[in-house]
Structures are given as C-alpha cells and as structure tokens.
C-alpha cells in the first residue's frame, strides 16, 4: 500500500463517519421540528377551548363540543383489538418460518407476507367495506358491520408483516449452539423453541410487537373506512362490536374542512400531539426493552 493510499483511507473514513452522524442528527432534528410545529398549532386549544371541555365525552365541533375522550378510547380499542389478532399470528408465523418451515415453504410464505406489507391500506379498507363488514354483520347479528371489531381485524392484518419480519430476524440471530445444546440434553424440537429459542430472542420479539402496535396506532385509511366513524364513548365489552372513531380518522376526515386558526383547527392539532406522544411512548418502550436485553446479554457473556 502506497503512502498516498494510506493518507486517503483515513479521510474517507472520516467523511463516511461525518455523513452517518449528520444523518442521525437530521432525523432527530426533523422529529423535533414536527413536534414543535404540533405544539405551536395545538397548544392554544388548551386556552381557547379549555381542558375541562376537551376531556369530555362529546365530539360535535359544529356546535362547539370538542370532547376528545371518545376519539382516544376508540383508537385504544381498535389498536388493542388489532394486537390480539396480530401478535399470535405474527409471532407464530415468525417461529414457523425461522424454526419449522423447510426452505421451499419459506421461499413461498416470506414473499407473501411482504406482499401483504406492500398492500395500500385503502385497498384493505375497501375489501373491509365490501366483504368483511357485511360478513361480520350476518355472522354476529349486528346492526352494522362497520365496527371496532372490523377495524381491529384489518389493523391486525396490517401489523402482521411488521411483527413477522422483525421477530423472524430476532429468532434467526439466536446462536445455533443454543438449539443444539437443548436437543443434546433430550429436549424435543417444540420444547427447544418455547424454552430456549423464543426466550433468547425475547427482546427482538417484544420490539416487533411494540413496533406493530405503533403501526396499528398510526393507521388512517383502513380504520376510517370500516369503523363506522361514530364518536361515542364506549361502555363495556360491547364497545368492540359498536361503531367507533379513531384519532387518525378524525384528523384525516376533518382537517381539510376547518378554518385555519379556528378552535376546531387547534383541537385537531392537539389530537395530533396526543397521537404523537402515544407513538413516541410505544417506540421508546420498544427501544428500552431491546437495550436492556442487549445489556443483559453482554453481562452474561462477560
């Protein structure tokens, strides 16, 4: 290696390091600017409308009612319902692809999961209106099929690819020696999966679940099309089979019709702040779980 090449290599390393650092800083800067903009537009609602009026159970902006509790509860019901659908299917599919399926089956199933991830949510919403909602109405004898349950099913399908992809990667990173050691002491393949492989990949699987929840929480078009868009405060388990309205659907359907600077405009941005904070909490929890598990693994290895 010549002297000129030795001098050029450190310069290239510094340039690449600088670009990576700038990319990381730019991501933080963009998120910060978005949050500042939301705060600037949404916080005046606390003064103009009042906290007491905001946290009520009636959303009817035309008459000056801006209670956001039905919207928050609707989002939580649909998201938690989606997790009940997507977590067992997503984690089970990831285990099947990583631990059980032969390579020929994996080459077929994995692209199908990726195709599901690439489907536009509006297409799934259209299928929900045409097929899922009428079917649910007949099977469950409901007044309407446009309910929180229909939204939870669609959001579960939307979240499954995220959970499968990340959970499978986490399972694939578990050293083969763990599996071999378990089999060597007499464990069956299923005992090895549930007792060794899955606990070893726990942080990655939990991260997959958290990110899938964030994906479901931020979805707009599918839930706007199939949940009925009724801003009512749910009561009891029957709320899962009643129309609801989510925060994302409210912002998407009403933001284009409000006057800039009005109370309605400010409250919609306040809803955006609440949604931003929910998503931030989910992502921070996912990162925290992954970080703690990685530190624990490093301590065990040392």
Secondary structure, DSSP 8 states (H G I E B T S, - for coil): --HHHHHHHHHHHHHHHHHHHHHHHHHHHHHHHHHHHHHHHHTHHHHHT-HHHHTSS-EEGGGTEE--HHHHHHHHHHHHHHHHHHHHHHHHHHHIIIIIS-HHHHHHHHHHHHHHHHS-HHHHHHHIIIIIHHHHHHHHT-S-S-SHHHHHHHHHHHHHHHHHHHHHHHHHTS-HHHHHHHHHTT--HHHHIIIIIHHHTHHHHHHHHHHHHHHHHT--HHHHHHSB-------SGGGGGS-B--HHHHHHHHGGGS-TTSHHHHHHHHHHHHHHHHHHHHHHHHHHHHHHHHHHHHHHH-
